[in-house]
Amino acid sequence: MYGLLLENIHDFFKRVYGVDIWRNIRKRAGIRATSFVLNHSYPETFLLRISTAACEYTGETQGDLMYDLGVSLLNFYMRSGYEKVLKVLGRNIASFMNGLDNVHEYYRYKYPKIKPPSFSCQEESSTGITVRYRSKRPGFLHMVRGLLKQLSKQFFEKDVKVEVLSEEVKLEENAGVTLVHFRVHYDNTSTILPAFKPPKNFNEVYPVKSKTFFKLFPFHIVFGRDMVIFKVGLALQEVLPELLGERVNDVFFVVRPQHIEFTWDNILLHSNNIFELISDSPLDVDTENTMSLFTDDAMMGLVDKTDDVEPSKPTSKYLGLKGQMKYMPEWDAVLFVGTPVMENLEDLFNYGLYLTDLCMHDCTREMVINGTQPSVELKLAVNKEAETNDELTELVSKIEKEKKKADELLYSMIPKAVADRLRNGEPAVNDIFQEVSVLFSNIVGFTDICSRVKPMELVTLLNDAYTIFDNLTEQYNVFKVETIGDEYMIESGAPIPTQAHAFDVADMALAMLNAIGQLSDPCNGETIKIRIGMNSGPVVAGVVGLRVPRYCLFGDTVNTASRME
């Protein structure tokens, strides 16, 4: 899943709920990334984890949340640089929906691993249209409903009602495929035009022989309902001379539109989409040093599974054609008008073709000569951007790690609740807590030990003792206030009050007594012993200092605990 969809979710929650709530949702979902790079690939589970965490946090239902995300998705796409393409995609809602699949085609160089859904308008009347939606990703029904609602309003000023007619999940290629039919209700009378009726003498006024007509399209294919080819363009026949009489779905397979079976009904259903075909067998071209972009092994895998095919990259061995399928009712046949897919003159040579074989009425010749299908510069720019995105992601990860270290250091000096208040700009207020338990401990005979051991041995002893105690504080609901020499001070009940403060401190004291037995006097080897004093009562607590701030406790309760030690 590309970051374009995930960044829309990030943008939506920041705008609607605020940065803090987005941060909490992200943490609850276990997502470390603070934002998403548009053309970077992320795990498919991210969206489900975020939406589930958002529903738990905001109280919204999954359907309502996904619907809102669908409404915001169109506006996010327009702000992300796709406004011009979307504005000219279709003259009306029906043509817009039929053109959506082609948008994915236009941008597949920027998103080479895209696995887009498929949209098609199946029925149009004066009361609306029926839209067929197909996707290998489950759970997007309500997002699509919101998207249909918003695009109708944004581009066509139609306040539509979107109804779900049916939803089913089919098993295709060992994967579940979601198939949904929507009915978009609106006043569509202005776009329902009467069928065009040519004048009776149309053929007399404009007579065109089929031979002349077909010369305009040297790579065309005509086949009937039985899928048998009965007419082939002259240039195509030069490189694939055995096509006539063969079934088109035996000698070619479809890579665009994705996820469809090459049948007569599917061709008519997707007649508004760009079709891309690749020959099933290699071309018999006797050229040396051919540049093979698709190896035989790759083609075998491609035939079995076309999901990961990167179209418009044919090989010098296998011919790729891209064009339109048009049903011709007079013939009861389909005319495929296509052009070879190639990148440069070397590919043209490897196909056994020449510039004069290509159409003059389109840009194919110029594009092949200039090598701009796609341009090398665009590929380099995309690769450079991908490298930059990877570097940025790595940098963000390092920043997150350093921030985590800084947070751990800060929380060791100041309780998390107090630190978060200071981060939000709140003043450092001293609070009074009525029920807090305080503990002091020190090492028995510490002064004598200091006189008998070397300074480094003494530092090692204190470090070992405090490491043991610090680890214990993580197991009990206590906070280490400070250490002075061999004196170790903890408390429970501030800044977050708890009724079990005395139990927590007492449990900590017992654990300290048990754990200190691991250490011995570096001079005589005897087991180290500690004294512990505790007391409960009211205290005043707050942050003291600017350069090295500390969270300190004051009051008789603290003094009494120290004396009890």
VENJOHU-V298785 format. One record per residue. N is the residue number from 0. PSI is psi in whole degrees, -180 to 180 (none if undefined). OMEGA is omega in whole degrees, 0 to 359 (* if undefined). D_FIRST is the distance of its C-alpha to the first C-alpha in whole Angstrom. Layout:
BEGIN
n = (N:N)
psi = (PSI:PSI)
omega = (OMEGA:OMEGA)
d_first = (D_FIRST:D_FIRST)
END
This chain:
BEGIN
n = (0:1:2:3:4:5:6:7:8:9:10:11:12:13:14:15:16:17:18:19:20:21:22:23:24:25:26:27:28:29:30:31:32:33:34:35:36:37:38:39:40:41:42:43:44:45:46:47:48:49:50:51:52:53:54:55:56:57:58:59:60:61:62:63:64:65:66:67:68:69:70:71:72:73:74:75:76:77:78:79:80:81:82:83:84:85:86:87:88:89:90:91:92:93:94:95:96:97:98:99:100:101:102:103:104:105:106:107:108:109:110:111:112:113:114:115:116:117:118:119:120:121:122:123:124:125:126:127:128:129:130:131:132:133:134:135:136:137:138:139:140:141:142:143:144:145:146:147:148:149:150:151:152:153:154:155:156:157:158:159:160:161:162:163:164:165:166:167:168:169:170:171:172:173:174:175:176:177:178:179:180:181:182:183:184:185:186:187:188:189:190:191:192:193:194:195:196:197:198:199:200:201:202:203:204:205:206:207:208:209:210:211:212:213:214:215:216:217:218:219:220:221:222:223:224:225:226:227:228:229:230:231:232:233:234:235:236:237:238:239:240:241:242:243:244:245:246:247:248:249:250:251:252:253:254:255:256:257:258:259:260:261:262:263:264:265:266:267:268:269:270:271:272:273:274:275:276:277:278:279:280:281:282:283:284:285:286:287:288:289:290:291:292:293:294:295:296:297:298:299:300:301:302:303:304:305:306:307:308:309:310:311:312:313:314:315:316:317:318:319:320:321:322:323:324:325:326:327:328:329:330:331:332:333:334:335:336:337:338:339:340:341:342:343:344:345:346:347:348:349:350:351:352:353:354:355:356:357:358:359:360:361:362:363:364:365:366:367:368:369:370:371:372:373:374:375:376:377:378:379:380:381:382:383:384:385:386:387:388:389:390:391:392:393:394:395:396:397:398:399:400:401:402:403:404:405:406:407:408:409:410:411:412:413:414:415:416:417:418:419:420:421:422:423:424:425:426:427:428:429:430:431:432:433:434:435:436:437:438:439:440:441:442:443:444:445:446:447:448:449:450:451:452:453:454:455:456:457:458:459:460:461:462:463:464:465:466:467:468:469:470:471:472:473:474:475:476:477:478:479:480:481:482:483:484:485:486:487:488:489:490:491:492:493:494:495:496:497:498:499:500:501:502:503:504:505:506:507:508:509:510:511:512:513:514:515:516:517:518:519:520:521:522:523:524:525:526:527:528:529:530:531:532:533:534:535:536:537:538:539:540:541:542:543:544:545:546:547:548:549:550:551:552:553:554:555:556:557:558:559:560:561:562:563:564)
psi = (130:156:-14:-44:-40:-35:-30:-41:-44:-47:-40:-48:-34:-41:-42:-42:-22:161:-40:-43:-39:-40:-42:-39:-42:-43:-40:-32:-7:29:119:-30:130:-26:176:137:131:-44:22:144:137:161:144:-23:-11:-46:-44:-42:-41:-46:-38:-46:-38:-39:-41:-37:-41:-19:-1:153:160:-41:-45:-41:-47:-35:-46:-38:-35:-39:-42:-20:-43:-45:-36:-42:-42:-37:-18:9:8:11:-45:-43:-44:-35:-28:15:-39:151:-28:179:-40:-48:-31:-47:-38:-21:-6:-39:-33:-24:-41:-34:-42:-33:15:-15:-31:-30:73:-25:19:139:78:160:174:135:143:146:115:-28:135:134:-177:-14:3:-163:159:124:131:126:131:131:149:-3:123:162:9:7:-51:-29:-41:-38:-44:-37:-43:-41:-47:-41:-34:-38:-41:-46:-25:3:43:126:92:162:125:120:137:113:-41:154:130:156:123:155:115:128:43:24:146:137:125:127:119:139:123:145:119:109:126:169:109:18:-30:-22:-8:101:150:149:141:128:109:153:156:-33:24:-49:-28:-36:-40:67:128:124:144:-33:-42:-42:-45:-22:-24:-20:84:-9:31:160:134:129:154:-170:-28:5:11:132:128:2:134:142:154:-46:-39:-36:-26:-38:-24:77:-12:19:-40:131:-9:156:132:-33:0:-29:-12:155:157:131:-18:133:152:158:27:150:140:83:165:-46:-41:-32:-46:-36:-32:33:-17:1:155:132:139:122:149:134:143:-24:154:156:144:78:125:80:151:154:40:148:107:107:-29:115:167:-42:-41:-38:-38:-42:-32:-37:-38:-35:113:8:-42:16:137:95:173:18:64:169:171:-11:-34:126:131:135:139:132:-153:142:122:122:129:100:-31:-30:-13:48:168:131:119:116:109:174:152:144:115:161:-31:-178:-30:-41:-41:-45:-42:-26:-15:24:168:162:-34:-14:-20:157:148:-17:3:-170:13:-44:-48:-38:-38:-43:-43:-9:40:34:73:169:148:-36:-39:-42:-45:-40:-42:-43:-41:-41:-38:-41:-42:-40:-39:-42:-41:-42:-42:-40:-43:-39:-42:-40:-40:-40:-44:-38:-38:-41:-43:-39:-42:-41:-43:-44:-18:-21:-34:136:147:-42:-39:-42:-40:-37:-42:-38:-34:5:6:145:154:92:135:132:153:128:127:-27:99:141:135:142:134:144:150:168:131:129:26:-39:-40:-39:-39:-34:-16:-13:165:154:-42:-34:-36:-43:-41:-41:-48:-40:-43:-42:-46:-31:-42:-46:-40:-41:-35:-33:-28:-19:-18:158:65:162:130:119:-53:168:134:111:-123:5:131:125:131:166:164:136:-6:141:-5:110:146:141:-18:24:-41:-40:-42:-45:-39:-42:-39:-41:-44:-40:-37:-43:-38:-38:-29:-16:-12:-20:153:157:122:-14:-50:-4:3:154:137:139:154:154:147:134:139:155:152:146:-168:147:161:129:145:172:129:132:158:-51:-44:78:144:151:113:154:142:153:171:-32:-41:-45:-42:-41:-38:-39:-35:-31:none)
omega = (181:184:180:180:181:180:174:178:177:181:181:183:177:182:188:187:181:185:183:180:176:180:180:178:180:180:179:180:181:180:183:182:179:175:186:177:191:183:175:182:181:179:181:184:186:185:180:180:180:182:178:178:180:179:178:185:185:182:178:174:181:181:181:181:180:177:179:178:177:178:182:186:182:179:178:177:182:178:183:175:181:185:185:180:182:182:182:185:183:180:179:185:182:181:176:181:179:181:184:180:180:176:177:178:182:188:184:175:177:180:189:182:183:175:190:171:180:178:173:177:186:183:181:178:181:181:179:181:173:184:176:180:182:182:174:178:178:171:184:185:184:175:177:178:177:179:178:179:186:181:177:179:186:188:187:177:179:175:189:171:183:182:176:181:182:176:178:177:180:177:178:179:178:179:179:179:179:180:184:173:178:170:180:184:174:179:186:185:184:182:177:183:176:182:180:179:181:177:184:182:184:182:179:181:183:180:177:177:181:180:179:181:184:177:179:185:186:180:181:175:176:179:183:182:178:178:180:182:177:175:183:177:185:181:179:180:179:184:177:188:186:186:184:180:178:174:185:180:172:184:175:168:188:170:172:354:181:170:177:174:185:180:180:182:180:177:179:181:183:183:178:180:172:176:174:183:174:182:183:180:182:177:178:182:182:177:180:178:179:180:183:178:175:177:179:180:180:180:178:176:182:180:183:185:185:182:186:178:173:186:180:172:181:179:173:180:185:185:175:178:178:181:187:173:181:178:180:185:180:180:190:183:178:175:174:178:185:175:179:177:182:185:188:182:179:176:179:179:182:176:186:181:178:182:180:176:185:181:175:187:173:187:186:182:181:182:180:182:183:179:186:181:357:181:178:180:180:179:180:180:179:179:179:179:179:178:178:179:178:179:180:179:179:180:178:179:179:179:179:179:179:178:178:178:180:179:180:178:180:182:175:180:184:177:185:181:180:180:179:177:179:178:180:176:179:180:179:184:174:183:175:179:186:184:179:176:184:180:171:174:171:183:178:178:184:180:179:179:180:183:187:184:177:181:182:177:179:178:179:179:180:180:178:181:182:176:178:182:180:178:179:180:179:181:183:183:181:179:177:182:181:172:176:184:179:183:184:186:175:176:175:181:178:1:178:182:175:180:183:185:181:178:181:181:179:177:178:180:179:179:179:179:181:186:185:179:178:186:179:178:182:182:184:177:179:181:178:177:179:170:179:174:183:175:179:179:181:177:168:184:178:180:182:177:179:183:175:184:177:175:188:177:181:175:181:179:179:181:180:179:179:180:178:178:*)
d_first = (0:4:7:8:8:8:11:13:13:15:17:18:19:21:23:24:24:25:23:25:24:20:21:22:19:17:20:20:17:17:14:16:14:17:14:11:11:10:9:8:5:5:6:5:9:9:9:12:13:14:15:17:19:19:21:23:24:25:26:24:23:20:20:22:19:16:19:20:16:16:19:18:15:17:20:17:16:19:20:17:19:18:22:24:22:21:25:26:24:26:30:30:27:27:27:24:22:23:22:18:17:19:17:14:17:18:15:13:15:13:10:11:9:8:8:10:12:16:18:22:25:28:31:32:35:37:36:32:29:27:24:22:18:16:13:12:10:13:14:13:17:18:16:16:20:20:18:21:24:23:22:26:27:26:27:30:31:31:31:29:29:26:27:25:27:26:23:22:20:21:21:20:20:20:16:17:16:17:19:21:24:24:28:28:31:33:36:35:39:39:36:38:40:43:43:44:47:49:52:55:56:52:52:56:55:52:52:50:50:47:48:48:44:43:44:41:38:39:36:36:36:38:37:39:38:38:36:39:39:42:42:40:40:42:40:38:41:42:39:38:42:41:39:42:42:39:36:33:31:33:33:29:26:23:20:19:19:16:17:21:24:26:29:31:30:26:28:30:27:25:27:26:23:23:24:23:26:26:30:30:33:33:36:39:39:42:41:41:38:35:32:30:26:25:27:29:27:24:25:26:22:21:24:23:19:18:14:13:16:16:19:21:22:25:27:31:32:30:30:27:28:26:28:29:30:33:35:39:41:44:43:41:39:35:36:33:33:31:31:30:27:28:28:31:35:35:32:35:37:36:35:39:39:40:40:42:40:38:38:40:39:35:33:33:36:35:31:32:35:33:30:28:26:23:25:26:25:22:21:22:21:17:18:20:18:15:18:19:15:16:19:18:16:19:21:20:20:23:24:23:25:28:27:27:31:32:32:33:36:36:36:39:41:40:39:35:36:39:37:34:37:38:34:34:38:40:43:44:47:49:49:51:50:53:52:51:52:52:53:55:55:57:58:62:64:62:64:66:63:63:66:66:62:61:59:56:56:57:53:52:53:52:48:48:50:47:44:45:46:43:41:43:42:38:40:42:41:43:43:45:47:48:50:54:55:55:55:52:51:48:48:46:46:45:43:42:45:45:48:47:48:51:50:47:49:52:49:48:52:52:49:50:54:52:50:53:55:52:54:57:60:59:63:65:62:62:60:58:59:58:59:57:58:56:57:55:56:55:54:53:49:47:46:49:48:46:46:45:45:46:46:49:51:55:58:60:58:57:60:61:58:59:63:62:61)
END
